[in-house]
Amino acid sequence: MKATVTVMLKQGVLDPQGAAVKSALGALGFDGVEDVRQGKVIELDLAPGTTEAQVTEMCEKLLANTVIESYRVEIG
């Protein structure tokens, strides 16, 4: 079984990487981009019986800094 965890900075937290990507896209002529938020995707191969609650605990303890980041878990 696989789990996909998407981690993003919370709204209101400055995203310097996103700003750099937006600037670079503008420099390449892509003027239609109004904002960029950069995050990370973590794919986990899970042993049978691993629950979504366990993956959530992984996020809370290690995979996301919940002070400044939010996360979404997809099991499938």
C-alpha positions in Angstrom: 0.0 0.0 0.0 1.2 3.5 -0.7 0.6 6.8 1.0 1.3 10.2 -0.5 1.9 13.1 1.9 1.8 16.6 0.4 3.3 19.3 2.7 2.9 23.0 2.0 3.7 26.2 3.9 0.6 27.6 5.7 -1.0 30.7 4.2 0.7 33.8 5.6 4.1 32.1 5.9 6.7 33.7 3.6 7.8 31.4 0.8 11.1 32.6 -0.5 11.5 29.5 -2.8 8.1 30.2 -4.3 9.0 33.8 -4.9 12.3 32.8 -6.6 10.4 30.4 -8.9 7.8 33.1 -9.7 10.6 35.5 -10.5 12.4 33.0 -12.7 9.2 32.2 -14.6 8.7 35.9 -15.3 12.3 36.2 -16.5 11.6 33.3 -18.9 8.6 35.1 -20.3 5.8 33.4 -18.4 4.0 36.5 -17.3 0.6 34.8 -16.4 1.9 33.4 -13.0 0.4 35.5 -10.2 1.8 33.5 -7.2 3.9 30.4 -6.5 3.8 28.3 -3.4 6.4 25.5 -3.2 6.0 22.4 -1.1 7.1 18.8 -1.0 5.6 15.4 -1.8 6.6 12.4 0.2 5.7 8.9 -1.1 5.6 6.1 1.5 5.5 2.4 0.8 3.5 1.0 3.7 3.5 -2.5 5.2 0.1 -4.2 5.3 -2.0 -3.1 8.3 -0.5 0.4 8.5 -3.3 2.9 9.2 -3.9 6.4 8.0 -3.8 7.4 11.7 -0.2 6.1 11.8 0.7 8.1 8.7 -0.8 11.2 10.3 1.3 10.5 13.4 4.4 10.3 11.2 3.5 13.7 9.7 3.0 15.3 13.1 6.3 13.9 14.5 8.6 14.2 11.5 7.4 14.8 8.0 5.8 18.3 8.6 6.7 21.2 10.8 3.1 21.8 11.9 4.0 25.3 13.2 4.5 26.6 9.7 3.3 23.8 7.4 0.1 22.0 6.6 -0.1 18.5 5.1 -2.5 16.2 3.3 -2.4 12.4 3.4 -3.7 10.2 0.6 -3.8 6.5 1.0 -4.1 4.3 -2.1 
